[in-house]
Amino acid sequence: MEENSTVSKRPTIKDIARESGYSKTAVSFAFNAPSRISEKACRQILETAERLGYIPDPMARNFSLRRHLSIGFLLPQVVQFSLQNPYTQQVVLGIGNVCEKYGYTLTLIPPLHKSITEAVRNAAVDGLITMGMQVEMEIVSVMQTRLLPYVTIDGTPDAQMPSVNIDDEQACYEMMHMVLEAGHRNIAFVSLSEDAFASPAKAESVPNKRMRGYRRAMAEAGLALDASQVLVSECTMEDGIRIGKTILALENRPTCVVAMSDIVAIGCILACNQAGLRVPDDISIVGFDNIDESSYIVPQLTTVDQPAKEKGRLAAEALFTMINKETLESVHMEIPYRIIRRESLKRL
């Protein structure tokens, strides 16, 4: 029993110092600041460490560097919903590619005990990227208290908060104008659920900005958008199918479904297929995001192309600029979008 305990004991810096003949301080420098000792000393220490099978404790190393070597991405909803949305997945991919470039890990941070504020307080990261955050929120003061740099995607542009956005309101105005121009008047809308950071009362949340765009286009056509026309989805395929079935069961079935999320729009198409209806012959459906699946589904989906991966990349590059205490070239980045008309929208 004693022999097994000896074999399984991890070598320490003290062991390396004893075997190599150098001080514990020199051993620490060899791993964390090799320029502070001679090349010969560094080589001998690292060779000794390798011979002993020593692997540095990442927590101890990060403590000595005063960095965690990880950035956090605050998931906009619980994991169950966030990672079922391909748009969020693409944002994560863009962030992750930049983390790899800088030698950092990426920590995904869902609400902790249903509290995003508690999650921020406990996050062992050097900076944070959020989706949909607004400057007056409680988590902002928590990050400022912790001196954590942060960037928001799809948030509210503010002098205190670097952001990456598209013009959501204008994109939805143009999409709605296209739908109306195609002759549709009986329309169902599928909104996004409010994320972990926002409340429905916040005028600058993404769902509210997009709804303003729809309303503006309808008002110009002499139409009003009634609350009874709006359903809310959790942005998953399954929920899109549920929403689609709900819409098809309406007594006065709409001629067009306008969804704020491609994955939900695709779920609605599948619900139509299951009901024996054809899109767009029996009902038109349009989405938002231009995820890869939107061009694979039959019929291909009319949608707004917003470059999710590029959003993640730009946000991460901005965050690393701040972590390295450099000056941002642009605090607020608004990137272009495109309206992509495909087969799922029919002219009446």
N, C-alpha and C positions, 0 to 999 in steps of 0.2 A: 504494500500500500504506500509506504514511504517512498519507494523507488519510483512508482508511477507519478507521485506528486512532484518529484524532482524533475522527471522527464518533461512534464507538461508545464513547468514554470516558464513564463515568458521572460526572455532576457530584457534587461533594463539599460538605461543610459549609464547607470553606475557600473554594470557589468562591462560595457564597452570601454568605459574610462579605465577600468582596472586592467583589462586585456590589452588595450592599445597603448597605455602609458600616458594618455592625455587627460586633462581635467574634464569634469562633467560640463563645464561651460564651453570648452572647445568642442566637445561632442555635440552639444546643442547647436553651436554655430555651423558645424558640418552639415546639419540637416536643414537649418533655417536661414543661415546667413553665411554661406561658405566663403564669401569675399573677405570675411573678417579674420580668417586664419590662412596659413600657407597652403599651397596646393598639395605639398607633401603630407601635411598633417590631415588635411581633408581626405586624401586618398587612403591613408592608413586607417583612419577612423571608419570610413565607409566599407573598406575591405573587412575590417574586424566585425562590423555590424552584420555584414552579409554572411560571414563565417558562423556567427552566433545565431543567425536566423532572426535578427531583430527587425521588427516592423514598427515605425513610429506610431504612437497613439495619435490619431488625427485630432482628437479634442485637445490634447496637450499642445500639439503643434499649432493649432489654430489660436489657442490662448496666447502662446508666445508671439504669434504674428498679429494678435489683436484683430483677427478676421476669422469668419466662419468658412470662407471660400465657398459660399453657396448664396444664391439669390432665391427669393421666394416669389411664387405666383399665387396670388390669392384667388382661389376658384370662385366664380361668381355665384355658384349654387353648391349644394352638397355634391359629393363625388358622384353619387348615383345619376344625377342629371347632367352635371358639367361635362363629364367625359363621354357621354353618349351623343354629344353634339359635335359633329365634324368641324364646325367653325372653331370651337374652342380648342379642339385637337390641333388644328392648323396654327393657331396662335401659339400654343405650347411648343410646337415644332420649331417655329421661328425663334422663340426665346431660347430653346434648348440648343440650337445650332450656335448661337452667340456665346452661350455659357461654355460650350465645348471649346470654342476659339480662345476664351480667356482662362481655361483650366478651372472652371467653377462647376459645381453641381447645381441642379435645379430642384428646389423643394416645392412640391405642390401643397398648398395650404388651404384646406376646406374650413368652413366655419367650425369652431371648437365648441362643443356643447351648445350648438345653435347660435354661437356668438362669434362674429368675425373680429370684434374688438379683442376678445380673449385670445383668439388665434394669433393676432398681431403681437400682443404682449408676450407670447411664449415662443414666437418664431426665432429660431437660431439661424439668422441670415444676415447678410451685409446690406441688403436692399430689397425693395419689394416692387412688384408689378401687379397692378390691379386691373379689373375690368369694371367700368361703369361707376367709378368713384367720383364723389363730388366734394368740393373743398370744405364744406361746412360740417362734414360728417365726423363723428367721434373718433373713428380710427385715424383720421388725419392728425389729431392732437396727440394720439398715442405714438404715432410714428415720429412726430416732431419731438416729443419728449425723449424718445429713444435715439434721436439724431439719425434715424434711418432715412437714406435717400429713397425716393419712390417716384414711379411714373405710372400714369393711368392710361389704359386703352378704353376707348368709348366712354370717356369721362367728361367732366366739365372743364374746359380750358380756363385756367386761372394762373395768375402770376406766381402763386406758391406751388403749383402742381404741373409739372411737365406732362404733356398728353399727346396721344396719337389717335386721330379720328378721321372719319370721312364726314361729309355733310349729309347726315342721316335724313334731315328734314327735306332737303332738296332732292335727294335720291328717291324718297318715297313720293314726293310731289310728281316727279317725272314718271315713275312707275304707274301712279294712279292716273295721270294724264293719258298714258298709253292705253290703260284698261278702259277708260271712258271713251277715248277716241275709237276703240273697237266696238262701241255701242252698248257696253254693259252698264246697267243701272241698278239691278238687284244684286248686291255684292255682300259677301260675308268677309269679315276681317278676322285674322288670327294674330293676336298680339303676343309679345313675349311676356313671360312672368317677370315681375320685378326681381332683380338679383339681390344678393346678400347685402349690398351696400345702399341700395336705393329704397325709397318709399314711393308709393303711387302719387303722393302729393308733389314730388319733386319735378318741376317743369322740365328740367334738363336731363332727365333720365332718357335712355335710348328709346324705350317704347313710346314715351310722350313726344319726343322729337319726331319720330316716324309718324305717329298719329297726326301730328300737326301738318305734316306734308300731305297725307291723304286728305285731311279736311280742307286744306287750302285748294287742292285741285278740284275737289267736289264742289266747294263754294263757288269757284269760278264757273262751274257748269250749272249753277243754280240748284245744287243738291245739298242736303244735310246728311251728316254721318251720325246716325243714332246709336246710342250705347247698346241697344238690343242687337245690333249687327256685329258686335265685337265679342269674340271668344278668346280665352287665354290659354296658352299651352306652355308646357315645361321644356319644350325644344328637344324632344326625343322622337324617334320613329314611332314607337308605340303610342305616344300621346297624339302624334299626328293622325294615326289611324283612328284613335278614339274621337278626335275632333272631327275628322272626315265623316265618320258615321253619324255624329250629332248633326252636322250640316245637312247630310243627305236625308235625315229624318224630318227636317223642317217642312211644315205644310206648304210654305211658299219657297220652294228650293231656289237658292241663288243661281245665277248664270255664271258667276265667277267667284273664286275664293282668292283673297289677297292675303298671303301669309308673310310675317316678318322673319321667317326662318325657312331655309330650303328643306331641312330635314323634316319639318312639320308639313310643308307643302308636298313632299314626296310621300309622307304617310297618308295624306289626303288622297293622292293619286292611287295608292294601294287600296284604300277604302273604297274608292270608286270601282276599281277592278274587281274587288270582292263582291260588290253589289251588282256587277254585270253592266256597269255604265262605262262609257268611253270618254276619255279626256283627249281633246277639248270638244268633241262633238256634242256631248251631253252637258258638260260643265267645264269651264276654263279654270285653270289654277296657276298662280304666279307666286314666286318666292323671293328670297333675299339672302345673299351670301355668295352664290356661285360656288358651292362646294363641288368636289369632283363628281359626286353622285348625281348632280343636277343634269349633267350631260350624258349619264349612263341610263337614267330612267327612261321608260317609254310611256308617253312622249317626252322628249327632252324639255326641261323646265325653263320657262321665261323667268328671268331673275335679275337682281342687282349684283354685279360683281364687285365685291370689296375684298382686297387682298389680305386675308387673315394672317398668312405666314409673314408677309411684309410688315404688318402691324406689330407682330411679336418681335421681329428682328429689330425694327426701329426703336421700339420701347426698350429692348434689352441693351442696345448700343448706347442709348441715352443714359440708362441706369449705370452702366459701367463707366461712362464719362464722369458721372457724378461721384461714383465710388472712388475713382482715381483723382477726385478733386480737380477736375478739368472743367473748362467752361463749355456749356452747351452752345452749339451753333444756332439752334432754334429750340425755344422752350415748347412751342406748340406746333405739331406737325399735322397738317391736314392733307391726306393723300387722295388721289383721284379714284373715282368709282366709274363703272360703266353699266348702262342698261343693256341687257342681252335678251333679245327677243328670239324665242325658239318656238317649238310646236305646241306648247300647252295653252297658249292664248289664242282664242278663235274670234274672228270678227263676226258680229251678228248681222 
